[in-house]
């Protein structure tokens, strides 16, 4: 599925790509805008969703640029209809690094809120009406969008930002794999709760989103488990290796596997 993507441009050396299904999202919002206000409404609706995804890109850049400070390469940021995803070459095993990388994303959203609020404070919070299809109305909607995005991402459902923060905090006291297991288990309970609530209240998109997150968390735990098993295997091989010196001077020693 992630192969169905279109490369857009590079930002700070990171490839920005959009999933093909993103077109369906634009078509949906364009149609909704057209129903409400014709061609003008369609333009405002599509423009607003594009601005929202600019905020999503900034959120992912917060993660990505912080990760690069720790030597972690981020080859691509993928935009999906449900949000964005920065593709890291590896996840840092140092809890403090993972914590800072994860917090950087929501911090960008809260910074955007702080920058946008002064632009609309006087009109919005003093009772003056603001038309939705106006620059001030767009700014108000972006304030709410970034506030919701920042808070939503802090929900401790792994592998969302909140779940990764929870894992990083646990990993300061527990082994990495055990911390991941607890983060996934807590996230699984919360995700199932959100899925049930979404179905009960007819919020199907919420239920679909948390179903996707639920499977993503389980897959990441399995990947962490495989990596832990591989590292244990190679550590055991290294422990059992025997160095045999050669009789000829200048030749490197032979390394053979010891007894099991």
C-alpha positions, 0 to 999 in steps of 0.5 A: 500500500505504501508503494502507491505514492507520489514524490513531491519535493525534498524539504531539508533533504527529506523526500516528501511523498503523498499516498495516492489515496490522498486524492480521494480525501481532497475530492471528498472535502472539495465536494463538501465545500461545493455543496455548501458554497459552490466553486468558492466553497470548494476552493476554500475547503480544499485550501483549508485541508491543504493548510492542515496538512502543511501543519502535519508536515511541520509536525513530522519535520519536528520529529525528523529534524530532531532525529537527525541531530542524533544521527538517525537518517529520515529518508521520507515523510509520507502523507496519508489521508489519516495523517503523516508518517516520518520513516526513520531508518532506526528507532533510538534505543536510548530512552532520552533520545526517543523521548525528545524526538517524539515530543518534538512533533506535538511541540510544533503543533503547540508552537503553531497555536501560540503563533496563530492565537494572537492573530485572531484573539481580538476578533474571536475572543471578544465576541466579534463574528468571524466568517469561516471563509475568511483569512481570520476564519481559516486561522481560527480553524488552524488553531483548533486543528493544531490544538487537537492534533497536538493533544490527540498525538499525546494519547498513550496508544502505541505507536502514536507519540503518546505511546512512544513517550510512555515507552521511553519513560518505561525504558528508563527503568525497564529493558527496552523490549519489556518497556515496548511490551507494556506500551503496546499492552496499554495502547491495545486496551485504549485502542479497543476502547476508542474503537468501541466508542467510535462504533457506538457513537457512529464515528466510523473514521475514529474506529478505523483510525484506531484499528489501524493504530492497533495493528501498527502497534502489534507489528512494531512490537513483533519487529522489536522482538525479532530484532532483540532475538537477532541481537541475542543470537549474534551476541551468543555467536560472538561469545562462543567464537574462538580466536586461533592464531596463524603460524605465518606472521602477518596473517590475520587470526582465524575466528572459529565457532566454539562448542555449543 
